Amino acid sequence: MMRAGAARTLCLLAALAALPVRADAPATSLMPKPRPATATVAEVAEVMATPPQPEPLVPLATLRAGLRPRPRPAALAQPAALAQSAPQPEALLPLATMQSSMRPRPRPENLGQLPAPEVELAAAPMPDPMPESRSSKRKRKKAQGGAICGDPDIIGEKLAPISSKVQGCGVEEPIRVTAVAGIRLSQPATINCQTAVALHRWIEGGLRPAMRGRKVVELQIAASYICRPRNNVKGNKISEHGRGNAIDIAGFTFSDGSSWTVLNDYNAQIRRAHKAACGIFGTTLGPGSDGFHENHLHFDTAHYSYGAYCR
């Protein structure tokens, strides 16, 4: 039995010896390093018993010398020297030199020989008038008077009733008109509202279209209310002027300053305006009608059973 056990042990050792080695042995020992030696209690007590030595004192002069600033570099010291130097006065120019430099340059010799530019004022076109704003229109109406006859375009004022000793003359509700539809009257016209409204209709529907773009700014009024017989002939019936129903227009002034008169400029435009008044007014008379209206247009609001009387 002992031999068999020994044989097995030998076989096991031989098998182990035949196996390959898997790891190398460490180069150093794995044991921890020993703790460094510590001071003994006696050495610590000796250190504690030794008093601390004071630091050596630095002389006061040395400290003061160390606190002083370093000297400024020579490059920075130069501007200070320049600043301390007194400013030098500027050189004065001679009076004759200054007076000669202040004199104007001589005029060119041929300046007086150059022809002056010719400006043709008459050829310059007149600028179109700017459209009237609402504010300026209100100011104009306020200056001329308030709106009357229930029409904001008829400007003027109401008057007291006009009576007369002459039978047939007088106006129950007279007004004094200064402008109609933005066109001023050369003199205030004393008429009634019926005639003023008819005048407004004629300006808008007859006068302005007849003038074909020429802007009328003023009507030259020859007559309005006046108590007299027709055509100022004694014995005739009372004229419509004596009732506030009539207005006479002698001419027209335009926005460019020019004007036409019925007497001297009874042209196609005035003829169209004259013709357009027929029906708006009950009576329209002008050049060629009866010899009494060669220098003005007579408009009145008389009513006739046969209709308007237009000549």
C-alpha positions in Angstrom: 0.0 0.0 0.0 2.8 2.4 0.9 4.5 1.7 -2.4 1.3 2.4 -4.3 0.9 5.8 -2.6 4.5 6.8 -3.2 4.1 5.9 -6.9 1.1 8.1 -7.1 2.9 11.0 -5.5 5.8 10.7 -7.9 3.4 10.6 -10.9 1.6 13.7 -9.7 4.9 15.6 -9.2 6.0 14.5 -12.7 2.7 15.8 -14.2 3.0 19.1 -12.4 6.6 19.5 -13.6 5.5 18.9 -17.2 2.9 21.8 -17.1 4.0 25.3 -18.6 4.7 28.1 -16.2 1.9 30.8 -16.4 3.3 33.7 -14.4 6.6 35.3 -13.6 7.7 35.9 -10.1 7.6 39.6 -8.9 10.8 41.5 -9.1 10.3 42.9 -5.6 8.8 41.7 -2.5 5.1 42.3 -1.9 5.7 42.9 1.7 4.9 46.6 2.8 7.8 48.9 3.3 8.8 49.6 6.9 7.4 52.9 8.5 10.1 55.6 8.7 11.5 56.2 12.0 9.8 58.9 14.1 11.3 61.4 16.4 11.4 60.3 19.9 9.5 62.0 22.6 12.6 63.5 24.0 13.6 65.1 20.7 10.1 66.7 20.4 10.3 68.0 23.9 13.7 69.6 23.2 12.3 71.4 20.0 9.3 72.7 21.9 11.5 74.1 24.7 13.8 76.1 22.3 12.4 79.7 22.0 12.0 81.2 18.4 14.8 83.5 17.3 13.6 87.1 16.1 14.3 88.2 12.6 17.2 90.7 12.1 16.0 94.4 12.0 16.5 96.5 8.9 18.0 100.0 9.4 15.4 102.9 8.9 17.6 104.6 6.3 17.6 101.4 4.2 13.8 101.3 4.5 13.4 104.9 3.4 15.7 104.4 0.5 13.7 101.4 -0.7 10.4 103.3 -0.5 11.5 106.1 -2.9 10.2 105.9 -6.5 12.5 105.0 -9.2 13.9 107.8 -11.3 11.9 108.8 -14.4 13.5 107.8 -17.8 15.3 110.5 -19.6 12.8 110.3 -22.6 9.9 111.2 -20.3 11.6 114.0 -18.6 12.1 116.0 -21.9 8.3 117.1 -22.3 8.3 118.4 -18.7 11.3 120.5 -19.6 9.5 121.8 -22.7 6.4 122.6 -20.6 8.3 124.6 -18.2 9.9 126.7 -20.9 8.0 130.0 -21.6 6.0 130.2 -24.8 7.5 132.2 -27.5 5.3 135.0 -29.0 4.2 134.6 -32.6 5.8 136.6 -35.2 3.8 139.7 -36.0 2.9 140.5 -39.7 3.5 144.0 -41.0 0.4 146.2 -41.2 0.8 146.8 -44.9 0.9 143.0 -45.5 -2.4 142.5 -43.6 -4.1 145.4 -45.4 -3.1 144.1 -48.8 -4.3 140.6 -48.1 -7.7 141.8 -46.9 -8.5 143.8 -50.0 -10.8 142.2 -52.5 -9.5 140.9 -55.8 -9.7 143.2 -58.7 -12.8 142.8 -60.9 -12.1 141.3 -64.4 -11.6 143.9 -67.1 -14.3 142.4 -69.4 -17.0 142.1 -66.7 -18.8 145.3 -67.7 -18.7 144.2 -71.4 -20.6 141.0 -70.8 -24.2 141.3 -72.0 -26.9 140.9 -69.3 -29.1 137.8 -69.8 -32.4 138.6 -71.2 -35.4 137.3 -69.3 -38.7 137.0 -71.1 -41.2 137.5 -68.3 -44.1 137.4 -70.7 -43.2 134.0 -72.1 -43.0 132.4 -68.7 -46.1 130.3 -68.1 -48.3 131.1 -65.2 -48.4 128.3 -62.7 -51.7 126.7 -62.2 -53.4 127.7 -59.0 -53.3 125.2 -56.2 -56.6 123.7 -55.2 -58.1 125.5 -52.3 -58.0 123.5 -49.1 -61.0 123.3 -46.8 -59.3 125.3 -44.1 -58.4 128.2 -46.4 -61.9 128.0 -47.9 -63.4 128.4 -44.5 -61.1 131.3 -43.7 -62.0 133.0 -47.0 -65.7 132.5 -46.3 -65.3 133.9 -42.8 -63.5 137.0 -44.2 -66.2 137.5 -46.9 -69.1 136.7 -44.7 -71.1 133.6 -43.8 -72.9 131.2 -46.0 -76.5 132.4 -46.8 -79.6 131.2 -48.6 -78.9 127.7 -47.3 -76.1 127.3 -49.8 -72.5 127.0 -48.4 -71.1 128.3 -51.8 -73.0 131.6 -51.6 -71.1 134.0 -49.3 -72.5 137.2 -48.0 -74.8 138.5 -45.3 -78.5 139.2 -44.8 -79.8 142.7 -44.9 -82.8 144.4 -43.4 -85.8 144.7 -45.7 -85.6 147.4 -48.4 -88.6 149.6 -48.8 -89.1 152.4 -51.3 -91.6 155.3 -51.9 -91.6 154.2 -55.6 -94.3 151.7 -56.2 -92.9 148.3 -57.2 -89.4 148.9 -55.7 -88.1 147.1 -52.6 -86.9 143.7 -51.4 -88.4 141.9 -48.5 -85.4 139.6 -47.8 -82.4 141.2 -49.4 -78.8 139.8 -49.1 -75.4 141.3 -50.0 -73.4 138.7 -51.9 -69.6 138.9 -52.1 -68.7 135.5 -53.7 -70.4 132.6 -55.4 -68.9 129.1 -55.9 -65.4 130.4 -55.1 -65.7 133.3 -57.5 -65.6 136.7 -55.9 -67.7 139.6 -57.1 -65.9 142.9 -58.0 -68.4 144.7 -55.8 -71.1 143.3 -53.4 -74.3 142.6 -55.1 -77.6 143.3 -53.4 -80.1 140.8 -54.6 -82.5 138.2 -53.2 -81.8 134.5 -52.5 -83.7 133.4 -55.6 -81.3 135.3 -57.9 -78.2 134.2 -55.9 -79.1 130.6 -56.2 -79.7 131.0 -60.0 -76.3 132.7 -60.3 -74.7 129.7 -58.5 -76.4 127.3 -61.0 -75.2 129.3 -64.0 -71.6 129.5 -62.8 -71.4 125.7 -62.2 -73.4 124.6 -65.2 -72.9 127.4 -67.8 -69.9 129.7 -67.1 -67.2 127.2 -66.2 -67.9 124.7 -69.0 -68.1 127.6 -71.5 -64.7 128.9 -70.6 -63.1 125.5 -71.4 -60.5 125.3 -68.7 -59.8 129.0 -68.1 -60.4 129.7 -64.5 -62.6 132.7 -63.7 -61.7 134.2 -60.3 -63.9 137.4 -60.4 -67.2 138.6 -62.0 -67.2 142.3 -62.9 -70.5 143.4 -61.5 -72.1 146.4 -63.3 -75.4 146.6 -61.3 -77.6 144.8 -58.8 -80.4 146.4 -56.8 -81.4 149.8 -58.0 -84.9 151.4 -58.1 -85.3 152.5 -61.7 -87.5 151.9 -64.8 -86.5 149.3 -67.4 -83.5 150.3 -69.5 -83.5 153.4 -67.4 -86.1 154.9 -69.7 -88.7 157.2 -68.0 -92.2 155.9 -68.2 -91.2 152.2 -68.5 -92.2 149.6 -66.0 -90.0 149.1 -62.9 -86.9 147.1 -63.8 -86.3 143.7 -62.1 -83.3 145.5 -60.6 -85.8 147.4 -58.4 -87.1 144.1 -56.9 -83.7 142.5 -56.2 -84.2 139.9 -59.0 -81.5 141.1 -61.4 -77.7 141.3 -61.8 -75.6 142.7 -64.6 -72.2 141.3 -65.5 -69.8 143.4 -67.5 -66.7 141.1 -67.7 -64.6 138.3 -66.3 -61.2 138.2 -64.6 -59.0 135.0 -64.8 -56.5 133.4 -62.6 -53.6 134.5 -64.8 -54.5 138.1 -64.3 -56.1 138.7 -67.7 -59.7 139.8 -68.2 -62.4 139.9 -70.8 -65.2 142.5 -71.1 -68.5 142.0 -72.8 -68.0 145.3 -74.7 -64.6 144.4 -76.1 -64.3 140.6 -76.0 -67.7 139.2 -76.8 -66.1 136.0 -78.1 -67.3 132.4 -78.5 -66.7 131.6 -74.8 -68.8 134.5 -73.6 -71.5 133.8 -76.1 -71.7 130.2 -74.8 -71.9 131.4 -71.3 -74.6 133.9 -72.3 -76.6 131.2 -74.0 -76.3 128.8 -71.1 -78.0 131.2 -68.8 -81.3 130.9 -70.7 -83.7 128.8 -68.6 -81.7 129.2 -65.4 -82.8 132.8 -65.4 -86.2 134.1 -66.6 -84.6 136.9 -68.7 -81.1 137.0 -70.4 -80.0 140.0 -72.4 -76.7 140.9 -74.0 -75.0 142.4 -77.1 -77.4 142.5 -80.0 -80.6 142.1 -77.9 -82.1 145.6 -77.8 -79.3 148.1 -77.9 -79.3 148.7 -74.2 -77.1 145.7 -73.2 -74.1 146.0 -75.5 -71.6 146.2 -72.6 -73.0 143.7 -70.1 -75.0 140.6 -69.6 -78.4 141.1 -67.9 -79.8 138.2 -65.9 -83.0 138.2 -63.9 -85.4 135.7 -62.3 -88.7 137.2 -63.6 -91.3 134.6 -64.5 -93.3 134.7 -67.7 -96.3 132.6 -68.7 -94.7 131.9 -72.1 -91.3 130.8 -70.5 -87.9 132.4 -70.5 -87.1 135.5 -72.5 -83.6 135.1 -74.0 -82.0 137.6 -76.4 
